[in-house]
Every structure is written in C-alpha cells, then in structure tokens.
Amino acid sequence: QKWNNISLIKRIICGLIIGIALGLIFPQATAISILGDLFVGALRGIAPLLVFFLIMSSLCRMAKGQKTNMSFIVILYLLGNLFSALSAVIASYLFPVTLTFSQSTNTQDITPPTGVTEVLKNLLMNVVANPVDSLVNTNYIGILAWAIILGIALKSASDGTKNALENISDAIATAVKWIINCAPFGIMGLIFSTISEQGLDALLSYGKLILVLVGSMAVVIFIINPVIVFIFTKQNPFPLVFTCLKESFITAFFTRSSAANIPVNMKACEEMGLD
C-alpha cells in the first residue's frame, strides 16, 4: 500500500538513478538487466490480449443503433497521427541524432519496402493473418481485425458469454496495472543494461534523442492538439490537455506502450464522465 501511494513518476526516477549508479559501479552484475527484459516481455505479452478481449467485449455488448461517433473519432485519430508524424519528421531533419545499437540488436534483417504496392499488400495480409499467430507476434492490425469480426459475431451470444468476456478483459486490465507498477524495476534494468554495455556516452546520445522526442511531443500536445480541440469544441482546450497530460501521457511515455496504457485511459475517461 505504501508502494502504491508513492507517485509512479517518483518511483521511476528512483529506478533511473539506481540503474545508472549500478551500471557505473557494478557493470559486471549482468543479472540486473533481466529486470528490464522481464518488464518489456510482460508488457509485450499482455498488451495484445488486452486489446483483443477489450474490443471483442465492447463490440458484442453494443446495442443495435447505438450512437458511437466512431467515424468522427477515427477522423480525429487520423488527423492527430498525420500531424504528429509530420512534426516528428520535421524534428528529425532539424535535429538529427545518431544512435549506437546494443550488441543484441540485429539490424541486418531490416529491409525497407520497395514501394506502395508492397506496403498495401503487407497491410492486407496482416489483416487476414491467423488470429493466434497475430496474438503471438503482436500483429495489432490482425488483432484489431479479428477482434472486430468476433465481437460483431458474438452480438447474438448469451448474456453469460458476454459477461465472461467482460470479466476476462477486466482481469487482463488489472494484470496490466500490476505490470505498470513494476515499471521502476524494469526501467532500472533497462538503464543498467545500457550503461554497463555502452557507458555514459550512450546515455548522452539517448539524452539528445529524448530531447528531440519530448520537444516533438510538446509541439503536438501544446500546439497541434489544442488547435484541433478548439476547432471542434470552440472551448478553451487546455484544461483537457493538462488532464490528459497528467493522467495518461506520463505512464504512456515511460512504459512505451499505448496498448498497455489502455486501462489508464479508460479510468481517465470515466473520471471525465465520458460514455
């Protein structure tokens, strides 16, 4: 209880400091790095299941003719992504950063697509990929597609089945919260691994990258998103911006997983009284 009462940010900062110190003082203690691997592995393992069951459960419970505003939400989502990507590209050209990959990173097998046709083909093949394979390989396009199909197909299922799906998605969301609570240990292991293998120079390089990333995010959060919100609501957008920043952005930033951040976003939506 005492652990949970401490702010997650304070715990993560402590994890960062301890990870740097251990990396400098005890670089041979490679066992510490397993904490980072466990944290990242746990997030990668649970997030696809959360997305799959959450969407399937929500869709099968949706009443016929229920107003969802999904088309409007998708348009806003695409707009936000487009301007976010544009901001990132501009920032990468204005402030180029060179990174040193760790020895465990295999960059030899990465080949860019040859054209738009290949990109579209890969996209469509990901949509119809085996659902179990999609879950195993974190193919979110396939996960989304099959969750939507099964969710619609389960509309006529019994209330017992729908309740079971909802209970499963709630249980997975709770498990995600438990994993996020372990973020300080995971980040400690990740930063230890970086410092022990590459030294403080690598941290300085990552520091430049983080500044570019956070700067780009600041442009999106404080300029682009408020403009979009104001255009559609004609109200002061900053109370909403600061609420989202406090409730959602911080955990998304440190866990590096939008899927794992879903329970945090759901809680924020409930607190703001959204349907």
C-alpha positions in Angstrom: 0.0 0.0 0.0 2.9 2.4 0.8 4.5 1.5 -2.5 1.3 2.3 -4.4 0.8 5.6 -2.6 4.1 6.9 -3.9 3.8 8.7 -7.3 4.8 6.4 -10.2 7.0 9.2 -11.6 9.0 9.4 -8.3 9.4 5.6 -8.3 10.6 5.7 -12.0 13.0 8.5 -11.3 14.5 6.4 -8.4 14.7 3.4 -10.7 16.6 5.5 -13.3 19.1 6.8 -10.7 19.7 3.4 -9.2 20.1 1.9 -12.6 22.7 4.5 -13.6 24.6 4.0 -10.3 24.6 0.2 -10.6 25.7 0.4 -14.2 28.7 2.6 -13.3 29.7 0.8 -10.1 28.8 -2.9 -10.8 28.9 -3.2 -14.7 29.6 -7.0 -14.3 26.4 -7.7 -12.5 24.6 -8.6 -15.7 21.8 -10.4 -13.9 20.3 -6.9 -13.1 19.5 -6.4 -16.8 17.0 -9.3 -16.6 14.6 -7.0 -14.8 14.3 -4.8 -17.9 13.8 -7.9 -20.2 11.1 -9.2 -17.9 9.3 -5.8 -17.8 9.3 -5.4 -21.6 8.4 -9.0 -22.2 5.5 -8.8 -19.7 4.1 -5.7 -21.5 4.5 -7.2 -24.9 2.9 -10.4 -23.8 -0.2 -8.9 -22.1 -0.9 -5.9 -24.3 -2.2 -7.9 -27.4 -4.5 -9.9 -25.2 -5.9 -6.8 -23.6 -6.7 -5.2 -27.0 -8.2 -8.4 -28.3 -10.6 -9.0 -25.4 -11.4 -5.4 -24.7 -12.6 -4.7 -28.3 -14.4 -8.0 -28.6 -16.2 -7.5 -25.3 -17.1 -3.9 -26.2 -18.5 -4.7 -29.6 -20.6 -7.7 -28.6 -22.3 -5.6 -25.9 -23.0 -2.6 -28.3 -26.8 -2.2 -28.8 -28.3 -2.0 -32.2 -28.5 1.6 -33.5 -26.3 2.8 -30.5 -24.6 6.1 -31.4 -20.8 5.7 -31.0 -19.4 8.6 -33.0 -16.7 6.1 -34.2 -16.4 7.7 -37.7 -15.7 11.1 -36.2 -13.3 9.6 -33.7 -11.4 7.8 -36.5 -11.1 11.0 -38.5 -9.7 12.8 -35.5 -7.3 9.9 -34.8 -6.0 10.0 -38.4 -5.6 13.8 -38.2 -3.7 13.6 -35.0 -1.5 10.9 -36.3 -0.8 12.8 -39.6 0.3 16.0 -37.8 2.2 14.0 -35.2 4.2 12.2 -37.9 4.8 15.5 -39.7 6.1 17.1 -36.5 8.4 14.1 -35.9 9.8 14.1 -39.5 10.5 17.9 -39.3 12.2 17.5 -35.9 14.4 14.6 -37.2 15.6 16.8 -40.0 16.2 19.8 -37.8 17.9 17.9 -35.0 19.5 14.7 -36.5 20.6 12.1 -33.9 23.0 9.2 -34.4 22.3 6.2 -32.2 24.6 3.2 -31.2 22.7 0.0 -31.2 23.4 -2.6 -28.5 25.2 -5.8 -29.5 22.0 -7.8 -29.0 20.1 -5.7 -31.6 20.0 -7.4 -35.0 19.8 -4.7 -37.7 20.9 -6.9 -40.6 17.5 -8.3 -41.4 15.7 -4.9 -41.6 14.8 -4.1 -45.2 12.6 -1.3 -46.3 9.6 -1.9 -48.6 10.2 -1.5 -52.3 7.1 0.6 -53.0 3.5 1.5 -52.0 2.1 -1.8 -53.5 4.3 -3.9 -51.2 3.2 -1.7 -48.2 -0.5 -2.2 -49.1 0.0 -5.9 -49.7 1.7 -6.4 -46.3 -1.1 -4.4 -44.7 -3.9 -6.6 -46.2 -2.0 -9.8 -45.4 -1.7 -8.6 -41.8 -5.4 -8.1 -41.6 -6.2 -11.7 -42.6 -3.3 -13.3 -40.6 -4.1 -16.2 -38.3 -5.6 -14.7 -35.1 -3.5 -16.9 -32.8 -0.4 -16.0 -34.8 -1.3 -12.3 -34.6 -1.5 -12.5 -30.8 1.8 -14.4 -30.6 3.6 -12.0 -32.9 1.9 -8.8 -31.7 0.4 -8.1 -35.1 -2.1 -5.4 -33.9 -3.7 -5.0 -37.4 -4.7 -8.6 -37.3 -5.7 -8.5 -33.7 -7.9 -5.5 -34.3 -9.5 -7.1 -37.4 -10.3 -10.4 -35.7 -11.5 -8.7 -32.5 -13.9 -6.6 -34.6 -15.2 -9.7 -36.6 -15.6 -11.9 -33.5 -17.1 -9.0 -31.5 -19.8 -8.5 -34.1 -20.4 -12.2 -34.5 -20.9 -12.5 -30.7 -23.7 -9.9 -30.6 -26.3 -12.7 -30.5 -24.4 -14.6 -27.8 -25.9 -15.2 -24.3 -25.5 -12.7 -21.5 -23.4 -15.3 -19.7 -20.9 -15.4 -22.6 -20.8 -11.5 -22.8 -20.3 -11.3 -19.0 -17.4 -13.8 -19.3 -15.7 -11.8 -22.0 -16.1 -8.6 -19.9 -14.7 -10.3 -16.8 -11.7 -11.6 -18.8 -10.9 -8.1 -20.2 -11.3 -6.6 -16.7 -8.9 -9.2 -15.3 -6.3 -8.6 -18.1 -6.6 -4.8 -17.5 -5.9 -5.4 -13.8 -2.8 -7.5 -14.7 -1.6 -4.6 -16.9 -1.9 -2.2 -13.9 0.2 -4.6 -11.8 2.9 -4.8 -14.5 2.9 -1.0 -14.9 3.5 -0.8 -11.1 6.7 -2.8 -11.7 7.9 -0.1 -14.2 10.6 1.3 -11.8 12.3 -2.1 -11.6 12.0 -2.6 -15.4 13.4 0.8 -16.2 16.2 0.2 -13.7 17.2 -3.0 -15.5 17.0 -1.3 -19.0 19.1 1.7 -18.0 21.6 -0.6 -16.2 22.0 -2.7 -19.4 22.6 0.5 -21.5 25.2 2.0 -19.0 27.0 -1.3 -18.3 27.4 -2.1 -22.1 27.9 1.3 -23.6 28.9 3.7 -20.8 27.7 7.2 -20.2 28.4 8.3 -23.8 25.4 6.2 -24.9 23.2 7.8 -22.3 24.2 11.3 -23.6 23.2 10.1 -27.1 19.9 8.8 -25.8 19.5 12.1 -23.9 19.7 14.0 -27.2 17.1 11.7 -28.7 14.8 12.1 -25.7 15.1 15.9 -26.0 14.1 15.7 -29.7 11.2 13.3 -28.8 9.9 15.3 -25.9 10.2 18.5 -28.0 8.2 16.9 -30.8 5.6 15.7 -28.3 5.4 19.2 -26.7 4.6 20.7 -30.1 1.8 18.1 -30.6 0.5 18.4 -27.0 0.6 22.2 -26.6 0.0 23.4 -30.2 -1.5 20.8 -32.6 -3.9 19.0 -30.2 -5.3 22.3 -28.7 -5.9 23.7 -32.2 -7.8 20.5 -33.2 -9.8 20.5 -29.9 -10.6 24.2 -30.2 -11.8 23.9 -33.9 -14.3 21.2 -32.9 -15.4 22.3 -29.4 -15.0 26.2 -29.6 -13.8 26.0 -26.0 -10.6 26.5 -24.1 -8.7 23.3 -24.9 -6.0 23.5 -22.2 -7.9 22.1 -19.2 -8.5 18.9 -21.2 -4.9 18.9 -22.5 -3.4 19.2 -18.9 -5.8 16.5 -17.6 -4.7 14.1 -20.4 -1.1 15.0 -19.8 -1.3 14.3 -16.1 -3.5 11.2 -16.2 -2.3 9.4 -19.4 0.8 10.8 -21.0 3.3 10.1 -18.2 2.6 6.4 -18.0 2.4 6.0 -21.8 5.8 7.8 -22.1 7.6 5.6 -19.5 6.0 2.3 -20.5 6.4 2.9 -24.2 3.2 1.1 -24.9 -0.1 2.7 -26.0 -1.8 -0.7 -25.6 -0.6 -1.2 -22.0 -1.9 2.4 -21.3 -5.5 1.5 -22.2 -6.6 0.9 -18.5 -5.1 4.3 -17.6 -7.1 5.9 -20.5 -10.3 4.1 -19.5 -10.0 5.3 -16.0 -9.4 8.9 -17.2 -12.5 8.7 -19.4 -14.6 7.5 -16.5 -13.3 10.3 -14.3 -14.2 12.9 -17.0 -17.6 11.4 -17.4 -17.3 10.2 -21.0 -19.6 7.5 -22.3 
